Amino acid sequence: NDLLITDHNKDGLLDLTLIGNDFNTEYETPRLDAGNGLILINQGEKVFKPLSVLESGLFVPKDSKQIKTLKYQNSELYIVANNNDKLSFFKSKG
């Protein structure tokens, strides 16, 4: 549902952070809930390396709709808006 373009690992290349599930499907369609958030690290030459949840610290299994970042204590704080739920917060492991 949303993506964030930042230099997650501070190497000068822009990385991607992706979030989103969809719990509001039609009654005959099961909810789309396989996404738990994903950070893709730019390796250059159009190659991206996915980080595991343990590597990234990002775990968003909710009906996530939007992600933003704030600078916080020399790292980044991810703020995720979840549909009909409270906000989720994650500190970058960078």
C-alpha positions in Angstrom: 0.0 0.0 0.0 2.9 2.3 0.5 6.7 2.5 0.0 9.4 4.7 1.4 12.5 5.6 -0.6 15.5 6.4 1.8 19.1 5.5 2.2 18.5 3.0 4.9 22.1 1.8 5.3 23.7 5.2 4.6 25.8 4.0 1.6 24.7 6.7 -0.8 22.2 4.5 -2.7 18.4 4.8 -2.3 16.7 1.8 -0.7 13.1 0.7 -0.6 10.8 0.0 2.4 7.5 -1.6 1.4 4.4 -2.1 3.6 0.8 -3.2 3.1 -1.9 -5.7 3.5 -5.6 -5.5 2.6 -8.1 -6.7 5.1 -11.1 -5.0 3.4 -11.8 -7.4 0.6 -15.1 -8.7 -0.7 -16.8 -11.4 1.5 -16.0 -14.1 -1.1 -12.3 -13.1 -1.2 -10.1 -13.8 1.7 -8.1 -11.0 3.1 -4.7 -10.3 1.6 -2.4 -10.6 4.6 0.9 -12.1 3.5 2.9 -8.9 3.6 4.8 -8.2 6.8 6.9 -5.3 5.5 10.1 -5.5 3.5 13.3 -3.5 3.2 15.2 -3.8 -0.1 18.8 -2.7 0.1 20.1 -1.2 -3.2 23.3 -3.0 -4.2 23.8 -0.8 -7.3 23.4 -1.9 -11.0 19.6 -2.3 -10.4 20.1 -5.1 -7.9 18.3 -5.1 -4.5 18.9 -7.4 -1.5 15.9 -8.1 0.8 16.5 -7.9 4.5 15.0 -10.4 6.9 12.8 -9.2 9.7 15.7 -9.9 12.1 18.1 -7.8 10.0 15.7 -4.9 9.5 13.6 -4.8 12.6 10.6 -4.1 10.4 7.5 -6.3 11.1 4.2 -4.9 10.0 1.5 -7.7 9.8 -1.4 -5.3 10.1 -3.7 -3.7 7.5 -1.0 -1.1 6.9 -1.7 1.9 4.7 1.1 4.5 5.0 4.7 4.7 6.2 6.7 7.8 7.2 10.1 8.3 8.8 11.5 10.7 11.4 15.1 11.2 12.4 15.4 9.9 16.0 18.6 9.6 18.1 21.0 9.3 15.1 18.8 6.8 13.4 15.4 6.6 11.8 12.0 5.9 13.4 9.4 4.4 11.1 5.8 5.3 11.7 3.2 3.1 10.1 -0.5 4.0 9.9 -2.7 0.9 10.2 -6.3 0.8 9.1 -8.7 0.8 12.1 -5.8 0.2 14.5 -3.1 2.1 16.4 0.1 3.3 14.9 3.1 1.0 14.7 6.7 2.3 15.4 10.0 0.7 14.4 13.5 2.0 14.9 15.9 1.5 12.1 18.7 -1.1 12.6 20.5 0.6 9.7 
